Amino acid sequence: MSGFSTARQKMVDGQVRPSDVTDIRILDAMLAVPREAFVPSSRRALAYLDLDLDVSEGASAKRYLIKPVVTAKILQAAEIKQGDNVLVVGCATGYAAAIIAHLAGQVTATESDSSLAAKAGDVLAGLGLANVTVRTAAAAEGDPANAPYDAIILNGATEIVPDRLYSQLREGGRLIGVFATTQPPRATLVTRSHGDFGNRALFDAAVPVLPGLERAAAFVF
C-alpha cells in the first residue's frame, strides 16, 4: 500500500468512522478518491490531516478543502441516492464533487474562481468521473440551468440565507451546509416541502466562509 493509500485508510478509520459516519457508500467513496490529487503539489503531505486545507494557489481568494469529517457528516445528512441530481457550491478543486460523483447520478459543481474551476475539471476528468460538470459561477447563483436539484451541498460556510439556491431545490429536496448566520456556526439541513422551507441544525462546525456568501459589512460609528 502506498503512502497516500495508507494515509487515506487512516483518515477514514481514525477520523471519519469515529465521528458516527456509518454510510458505507460514503466510506467507500472516501477510500476510492485520492484527496492528494486535489491539493497543490507543495501541500500534498497535508492532504489527509484533520484540517481545512488551503488549495488557493494562484486563485483570487482563499479556497479550501473542508475537513474530511465535516465533509463526510454533511454528505451523510444529505442522504444522496444513486439517481440524484446534485449541486456542489464552491467546489474549489473538486474533492467533495468527486466523492458525491460516487453517490449520485449527476453532479454539477460551481466555483467562482475560474482557475480553480479549470483545475477541478481537469482532476475530475483524469479520475474518469464523467458524471460531473464543473462551471464557473458565483456561489450565491448556483446553476439554474441544471435545476431542480435533489440535493445542494455547500463546500464551505454561508453567513447569509442563500435564497437563490433554495429556489433551485426540487420539491422534497434538501440543502446542507454550515450556516454562520448565528454563533456558533452549525451544519444545517434545509428541506423544501410544498413550496416552503424548513431547517434543522445538525451539529456545530466551523469552516471557512465561501466567497460570495459573506455577510454584508456593517457600518460602524
Secondary structure as the mmCIF struct_conf table of DSSP 4:
data_model
#
loop_
_struct_conf.conf_type_id
_struct_conf.id
_struct_conf.beg_label_comp_id
_struct_conf.beg_label_asym_id
_struct_conf.beg_label_seq_id
_struct_conf.end_label_comp_id
_struct_conf.end_label_asym_id
_struct_conf.end_label_seq_id
HELX_RH_AL_P HELX_RH_AL_P1 GLY A 3 MET A 11
HELX_RH_PI_P HELX_RH_PI_P1 VAL A 12 VAL A 16
HELX_RH_3T_P HELX_RH_3T_P1 ARG A 17 SER A 19
TURN_TY1_P TURN_TY1_P1 ASP A 20 ASP A 20
HELX_RH_AL_P HELX_RH_AL_P2 ILE A 24 ALA A 32
BEND BEND1 VAL A 33 VAL A 33
HELX_RH_3T_P HELX_RH_3T_P2 ARG A 35 PHE A 38
BEND BEND2 VAL A 39 VAL A 39
HELX_RH_3T_P HELX_RH_3T_P3 SER A 41 LEU A 46
TURN_TY1_P TURN_TY1_P2 ALA A 47 TYR A 48
BEND BEND3 LEU A 49 LEU A 51
STRN STRN1 LEU A 53 ASP A 54
TURN_TY1_P TURN_TY1_P3 GLU A 57 GLY A 58
BEND BEND4 SER A 60 ALA A 61
STRN STRN2 TYR A 64 LEU A 65
HELX_LH_PP_P HELX_LH_PP_P1 ILE A 66 LYS A 67
HELX_RH_AL_P HELX_RH_AL_P3 PRO A 68 ALA A 78
TURN_TY1_P TURN_TY1_P4 GLU A 79 GLU A 79
TURN_TY1_P TURN_TY1_P5 GLN A 82 GLY A 83
STRN STRN3 ASN A 85 VAL A 89
BEND BEND5 GLY A 90 GLY A 90
TURN_TY1_P TURN_TY1_P6 ALA A 92 THR A 93
BEND BEND6 GLY A 94 GLY A 94
HELX_RH_AL_P HELX_RH_AL_P4 TYR A 95 ALA A 101
TURN_TY1_P TURN_TY1_P7 HIS A 102 LEU A 103
BEND BEND7 GLY A 105 GLY A 105
STRN STRN4 GLN A 106 GLU A 111
BEND BEND8 SER A 112 ASP A 113
HELX_RH_AL_P HELX_RH_AL_P5 SER A 114 GLY A 126
TURN_TY1_P TURN_TY1_P8 LEU A 127 GLY A 128
TURN_TY1_P TURN_TY1_P9 ALA A 130 ASN A 131
STRN STRN5 VAL A 132 THR A 136
HELX_RH_3T_P HELX_RH_3T_P4 ALA A 139 GLU A 141
HELX_RH_3T_P HELX_RH_3T_P5 PRO A 144 ASN A 146
STRN STRN6 TYR A 149 THR A 158
BEND BEND9 GLU A 159 ILE A 160
HELX_RH_AL_P HELX_RH_AL_P6 ASP A 163 TYR A 166
TURN_TY1_P TURN_TY1_P10 SER A 167 GLN A 168
STRN STRN7 LEU A 169 PHE A 179
BEND BEND10 THR A 181 PRO A 184
STRN STRN8 ARG A 186 SER A 193
TURN_TY1_P TURN_TY1_P11 HIS A 194 GLY A 195
STRN STRN9 ASP A 196 ASP A 204
HELX_LH_PP_P HELX_LH_PP_P2 PRO A 208 PRO A 208
STRN STRN10 VAL A 209 VAL A 209
HELX_LH_PP_P HELX_LH_PP_P3 LEU A 210 LEU A 210
TURN_TY1_P TURN_TY1_P12 PRO A 211 GLY A 212
HELX_LH_PP_P HELX_LH_PP_P4 GLU A 214 PHE A 219
#
